[in-house]
Structures are given as structure tokens and as C-alpha cells.
Amino acid sequence: MVSIPSRHKSLALLGGVLLAQVLMLAVQVKRDSRGRLIRVWTITAVTPFEKGGAWGFDKVRGVWGHYFALQGTSRQNEELRAENDSLKLTISQLESKAAEADRLAVLLDFRQSHEKIPMVMARVIGASAGTASHTVEIDRGERDGIRRNMAVITPDGAVGKIIEVYRDNAQVLLLSDKDGGAGAMLVGSRIQSPVKGTGEPMLSMSYVAAEENVNSGEKIVTSGMDKIFPRDVPIGTVLDVKQGTPFKQIRVKPAAKLDRLEEVIVLLTQEPVAFTSEPEAQSTQPTAGSATPATSNAVPLPAAVKP
Amino acid sequence: MNDTFELRGGETHIEVHKFFPGAVVGMAVLSLVLQRILPVYLPRLEILDLPLLVTIYFGLSRRNPSTGLLLGMVMGLMQDSLSGPTVPIGEYGIAKTVIGYLASSIGSRLDTEHPLARFALVAAFFVVHQSILVLVRRVLLAQPEPWFNMHLALAALVNAVLGVALFALLDRFRRSS
């Protein structure tokens, strides 16, 4: 008998022989610009597994990196928090400097628009120690020509007057102090009445007769009658009016930001001041009562000035 | 030595033929040589595929798939080698390996001694052989190749006719059982 290989054995042999020849074909043949065919086939066959492997490795690395390899994360978090705090502080400082630059620009513009009027720009370096008085301390004094009862203003409006003068600094009594005040008049009706401080943020106009017509939002400027402030320096805006006997009770919102003073102008003379609204327009934080068209004309100060 | 075996429970007896020593090798080499020489003198004979006919014949006669596919592989690889550098080694090898396997498998189930059976088988194997060649060229080598045309049909016919004659000639190299 002739021994015959099993069917499976011959099939396996057929497959092996064919595979060997296919591989041999691949070794010989070159595809255009893609190298030998076996390389093309091999790459084509292996690429899906490579992609799968790369995907798996990425996942494993991602899981490891996000959930297990976190030793340095806490320390890095603390460092980042510290850096964040430092950056916040830096930003705050820069914002403060930018705001200061804006304010100084307004002051400088006001100063340049009134070159012929002697004035001193001063920085507020201190405030009153108690809540009972509304005063601030400025960094200019006698050496700069500052004397008592000189008017202190900002481009927004009247601030107060000098009450104490030292060699290199001075104290300013604000309009909002209980003892503060200025001669004032309503822009529309030209009714004159002093504006006094109340010890609170708002001012008071006390001596307007009950029969006079005063409306909320009306502008109030200096009258010049106090011989401290020139005329037509903005003081504020009528906030509300209460009927009284014999005088109305008028609350006034200050034109100048009395609670946020940082730089002020001390008028060294009582020469006429052309108090235009231009500087107010350039102010970074304008107020409702700061724009006063009626004050745009230069008004001569009273001749008699009480030192 | 008993050259026959019982295939289907004693109902059918199909002989496994033995040949004189060197007959298979001699015929294989001769077919390859003639395949190269004949077209030089008679270009029309280019449509003949003598190695294929030899592979079919010995596959059908030996009726051993392993032997048949190995013979087809050797014939095909030699034909590839002799076909010049434009034909990659393995192209004919693959086709003739499959033909050797199929011929041996079919030969172990059918009586392939009748001329008509041989004619049909050779024509069919030629078509299969050509189909495998085209498949290899198109799929593996990315070479455009028509699946079949009239020239190939004529070649199948010619080779089938020649196969019947050649097989009868080769039968003379069998050892009597």
C-alpha cells in the first residue's frame, strides 16, 4: 500500500508553500516610490496593530498620569497658588498705578489749561484719625507757598480749604466736615446760600427760602462770597429737597469725590479761574454733578481775600 | 509493490501510477527547455504551456496532493526563473502549486484516463491556472491584466488538445503494474 498523507496535511503544505511564494514575490517586487512590496504589505498589515497599540499606550499613560503619578501635583499646586497670589498683587499694583496715572493726567491737563493761575498740585498723604472730622493731609506746605484758607479743588470741583499749614505739609478741611462749607449759589436761579458739611458724605444747603423753587439735579457752584473759593467752582448737585419753615432742607451731592481724594490742587491766588468742563470729561470717574456748563466762563475772584 | 489503493470502500479502484526512474525529472526539464526553445523558432507556439501540462499529467497520475503541489511548485519556480527578470519568482510558482494540488486531488477521485476527460480537465486547469496568474498580477503585483480573452480561450483549447496527445505519449513512461 502507498501511504497517503492526510487531507489536512496536504492542505497545510499547500498553504505553507503558497505563503512562502507570496512572500518571495513580495521580497522581489518594488512598488513605485513605496519600496519593496513586502515592506508595503508588512506595513499595511502591521499598521492597524500599531495604531491599536499606540491607542492603548496613550490610554494607559493618560490613566497613569491623571490618577497615579500625582506626587508632584500638590506641590505644583501650591507653587501655582503662590504665583497666582503674587500675580494678583502685581495686577492690583499696576491697576492702581494706571488709575493714578489717569488722575495725574487729568490734573496735569487742568494745570496746563490754567497755566497763568498759580496753583500747586499736592498728593493726599493722610486722613483724619477719627470719624468726627473730615480732613486730609497733603504733602505740600509753606515752602510751596501754601497758606491758610486757600481753596483746595480737584478738576471735578471744590474740595475744601487749608486749615493748617506746616513747612512741608498742610491740612485740608473738607466741605463735608461739620465745620466745612463754602459760599454757593444755584446755577439756574442764581440763589445764593452757603453749603455746609454735615459730617456725612452729603452736603447741606441750609438757607434757601421755602418759597423758592429748587429742583433735584440742579447744579450748585461757588458764589465767591466766602472770599476763599473763586466763583463758579462746582460744588455739587441737588440730591433732594424737603420743604421746611422758613428754609428748605436741601441735600447736595458733592461734585468732587471727597471720600476718594488722592491728588488735589491748591489755588495759590484768587485770580480768575476758567473752570471748564474739559478736565471733567477726561476724568476716569465722572460724577453726575461734575459737568457744569454755567461755570465755563472765567469769573474774577473777589478782590478782598482773607488770608 | 502495489501501485493501487482503494478509495471508496472497495467500490472504485483508482490506480496510482509509477514511472521509470528519472522520468518525472526528465519530463519536467524537457518541458521547460522546450518551453523556452520552441517560441524562438515557432512564435505561434508561445501559447503552449508545457510545464503546466506536465504538472497536470503527473498530478493526475500520482494522485498525491502533497507530491502534486510540490511538483507544481518546482515547475512554476523554474519557469519563473527562466522567464527573465520581468517575471518575479513565485508568479508561476503559485499558480502551478495550486494546479498540482488540484490535479492530484481530482486525480484521486476520478478516472482521468479517458481522452475526453483529459481534454476537459486540461482546459479547465488552464483556465484556473490563467485565473490565478491574473489574480496574482492584479492583486499582488498591481499589474493591469485582463481576466480572460479570446486569445486565452484559444490557448486553452490548443493546450487541451496538445495535453490529450502529450498525456498519451507520457503514458508510455509508466511502469507496468
Boltz contact constraints between the chains, C-beta under 6 A:
constraints:
  - contact:
      token1: [A, 2]
      token2: [B, 5]
      max_distance: 6.0
  - contact:
      token1: [A, 2]
      token2: [B, 16]
      max_distance: 6.0
  - contact:
      token1: [A, 5]
      token2: [B, 66]
      max_distance: 6.0
  - contact:
      token1: [A, 10]
      token2: [B, 65]
      max_distance: 6.0
  - contact:
      token1: [A, 10]
      token2: [B, 66]
      max_distance: 6.0
  - contact:
      token1: [A, 13]
      token2: [B, 66]
      max_distance: 6.0
  - contact:
      token1: [A, 14]
      token2: [B, 69]
      max_distance: 6.0
  - contact:
      token1: [A, 14]
      token2: [B, 101]
      max_distance: 6.0
  - contact:
      token1: [A, 17]
      token2: [B, 73]
      max_distance: 6.0
  - contact:
      token1: [A, 17]
      token2: [B, 97]
      max_distance: 6.0
  - contact:
      token1: [A, 18]
      token2: [B, 94]
      max_distance: 6.0
  - contact:
      token1: [A, 18]
      token2: [B, 97]
      max_distance: 6.0
  - contact:
      token1: [A, 21]
      token2: [B, 90]
      max_distance: 6.0
  - contact:
      token1: [A, 21]
      token2: [B, 93]
      max_distance: 6.0
  - contact:
      token1: [A, 21]
      token2: [B, 94]
      max_distance: 6.0
  - contact:
      token1: [A, 24]
      token2: [B, 89]
      max_distance: 6.0
  - contact:
      token1: [A, 24]
      token2: [B, 90]
      max_distance: 6.0
  - contact:
      token1: [A, 25]
      token2: [B, 88]
      max_distance: 6.0
  - contact:
      token1: [A, 25]
      token2: [B, 90]
      max_distance: 6.0
  - contact:
      token1: [A, 25]
      token2: [B, 140]
      max_distance: 6.0
  - contact:
      token1: [A, 28]
      token2: [B, 88]
      max_distance: 6.0
  - contact:
      token1: [A, 29]
      token2: [B, 88]
      max_distance: 6.0
  - contact:
      token1: [A, 29]
      token2: [B, 141]
      max_distance: 6.0
